[in-house]
Amino acid sequence: MTRIEDTGKQNESVLKSSSQSQTVTRAIDVLNLFTAERPELGIMEMSRLLGISKSSVHRLATTLESAGYLRQDQAHQRYQLGFKVLQLANILLTSLKFRDIAFPWMEKLRSQTYETVSLYVADRDARICIERLEGTQDIRFVVDINMRLPLHTGAAGKLLLAYQSETARKQFIVQWQSESDGLFTHSYSTGGEFERELASIRKHGYAISIGERVTYAAALAVPILNYRGEILAALTISGPSVRFTEEHILQWLPSAQQAARAISEQMGYHAAT
């Protein structure tokens, strides 16, 4: 049988496929413009850096924003990476490699403290426990893996929030202040008070909480960093507050920091000399 093909339709299909491929490539190029040194960009800057028209950049940015890969600061009309990127990063963090690297250090930390040791990552305005080793004492603190918890309470949550951008922190604070449950406003009278606490966490490099989310529970959290010095996860020791004395915290902190530093280095982080 002789088959007659419509070459016009074939050519149209090829052109459409080529155009879609170019659009995807340009969208990736837009995302790749954002770095730790350049976390915010306007349409004109992106147009200049990519060498394409402002209208093309605007269409790409609008599409990426609607999909959650970019977000726009309405006050200044500038774009930042969106929370969808963070979600994908969190999926990567749950990969076997990361957990394999962290697990031996978590075991060592538990053997030194006898308390529950956990890993938390940020997911939008919450945190998720991605790994946990229960403490060896009869009375211990337990959190289910994959459990979502508030980002504004508890040592791990505040540590993860403290290392995010100023814009992200302020957006979350405005959101929490408007929520009807009053959980945030019950703990902090003003956003400025909370920001000062987060600044102190960044300055000292760790966070402590006593009875914030759960009465009679306490935690100590230190940051695990990536090769850019950005926070990947919070390494956390938690247990009954009665055992989290100042003496114990001062004793555990160097061990927690050593473990977090070792994991960070294996994930590509190199401290500035």
N, C-alpha and C positions, 0 to 999 in steps of 0.2 A: 504494500500500500504506500502510495506517495503521500508524505506529510507536508502540508503547506504551513510555514511559520510566519507569524506577523512580526517582521523585523522592527516595525515601528514601535510596537508594544515592548519588545525586548530592549530596544534602545532607551525607551522611557523608563523601564525598570532599572536598567543599569545606572542611568543618570540620577534616579531617585535614591538608589542605594549609595551612590557616591556622595550625594548631597548630605544624606543622613550621617554617613561616616565622617564627613568633614565637620558637621555640627557637633558630633560627639567629641571629636578631637579638640575642637575649639573650647567646648565646655570643660574638658580636662585641663586645657591650657589656662583657662580662667582660674580654676581651683588651685593650680600649681603656682599662681602668682602670690598666694598668701603664704607668708613665712612668719617665724617668731619675731623677726625684725620688722616685718611689714604686715601686721595683723588686720589692718583696715585699708580699704581702697575705694576710691570713687570711680564713677564711670569714665571720666576723662583720663585718669591715671591708667586704668585697665586698657583703654583704647590705645594710649601711647605705648604702653609696654608690649601689647600684642600686635600693634601695627594694623589694627582693623578699625572700622568706623564705629563711632559712638552708638549709632542705632543698632548695629550688630551686637555690640557688647551689652547694651541695655536689654535686648531680647534674650541673650544668653543668661544674664544675671537674673532677670525676671523668672525664667524657667527654672533655674537652679534654686532660687528663693522659694518658689512654689513647691518644689520637691524637698525642701528642707536642707539643701546643701549650702545655701548662703542665707544670711539674715541681714536686714538693713536697719541701721540706726536712723530712725525717722527724724531725729533732731538735726543730724548732720548729713543725711542722705548718703552715708558711706556703708560699704558692705563688709561683713565679716563671715568667716566660715560658720555654717549652721550646725545645729545639733545632730543632724543626720550623719555628719562626718564623725561626730563623737560616738554615735551609736555604732558605726562601723568599726571605729577604733576599739570600742568596748568588746565587740565580737572578736576582734583580733586578740585582745588581751586574754580572752578565755581559752585561747589556743593552748595546745599541749605544751609547747615550748616555754611559754611564760610560766605556766604553773609548775612545769618540771624544774625550772630555774629557781622559783620561789620556794618550793616545797621543802627542800633540805634545810633552808634557813628558817623556815617556819617551825620545823621540827626542833631545831636547835634552840630557838627562842622559847618554845613551849617547855623544853627540858630545863631551861634556865629559870623560868618564871612559874611553871606549873599551871599557868592560866591559859584561857582560850586565845588562840592566835588566828586572825582572819585577814583576808585581802578584800578591799572594797574598791570599786570603780564608780565614777560618776556617770549618771544617765539622766540627762536633762536636769530637772530640779530635784533629783533623788540620787541615792547611792544603792549599789547592788553588791551583795556579798558573793564573790566568785570562788572563794576557797576558804576552808575553815578547818582548824584542828582543835577539837575540844580540849579544855583543860583537864588535868589529871586529878584534880581535887574533887571531893564529894559534892561540894556546892560550887557550881561553875556556871558561866554565862554561855548560852547557846543561841546562835542565830542560824536559821536555815539558809543553805546555799541558794542563790537566785532571789532571795528576799529583798524587796524594795523598801528602803527606809528614807526618812527625810534627810535632806542635805543640810538643813540649818540647825540640826541638833545632833549631839554626839561628837566625839573627838574625830572620828573618821570623816563624817560629813563636813564638818567645819574645815578640816584640813584640805579636803578635796576642793571645797569652795574657795578657800583662801588663795589657792594657786591658780585660779581661773582669772580671766581678764577683768579689768575694772568694769567694763561695760556689762559683761555677763553678770557679775556680782550685783550691780545696781539694778539690773532688770529683774533678777530673782527677788531682791529685797522688796522692790515695788510690788511684785506679784504676791509675795507672802504677806505684806502689810494689808493688802486688800482682801485676803481670804477670810471667809466668814467664820472658820473654826477658831480663829484667834490664837492658834498655837504659837505663831511667831511673836505677835504683839504681847502675848502673856510673858514671854521671856525677855523681850527687848523693847524698851519704851520708844527708842528711835532707831532708824537705820544707821545713823552715825555711830551709835553705841556698838552695834554689831560690826560695822566696818573697822572700828578701832580694835575689836577683839581679833578679827581676821588679820589685821596688820601685825598684831603681836605674834600671831601664829606664824606668819611668813618670816618675821624677824628672827624668831627662836628656832624655827624648823620643826616644830612638833605641836600637837594639840592634846589637851587633857579634858575629860568631862567627868563630872561626878553627879550622878542622879539626874541627868538632863532628860533623856528619853525614857529610861526605865528607872524607877525609884530603887535605890540601894545598888545600882549597877554603876560601874566606872570603866573608863577606857583611856588608853594612851595610844596615839597614832603618829606615825612618821611617814614622810613621803618617799615613794619610789619614782624615780625620774627617768625620762627617755634621753636619747642622744642629744636632744635640743635643750635639755634642762627643764622640760615641761613635765607636769605630774602625770604619771601613768596610773598609780594606785596608792591606796593608803594601807600600810602594814599596821595592824592594830592588835594590841593586847587588851583583853577585857575580862572582867570578873566582878565579884561582889565588892562594893565600895569599901567595906570594912578592911579589906586586904590592900587597898590602894592608898597606903599611907605615904607621906612625903618621903620617908626613908626607902620604901620599896620602889617608888617611881624614880627616884634618883639612882637607884641600883639598876633598874631595868632599862632606863633610857639609853645608856651607851650601847647595850646589847642590841636594842631595837634599831638604833641608828646604824650600827655596824652591819646588821642584816640587810637593812634597806639600801645602804650604800653598796654592798656586795651585789645585790640583785640588780640595782640600777646600772652598775658597771657592766654586768653581764648582758644587760639590755642595750648597751652602747653608750651609756652616759660617762662623760669624763669631766671631773671637776676642774674648774679654772685654777691655774697655778699662779 
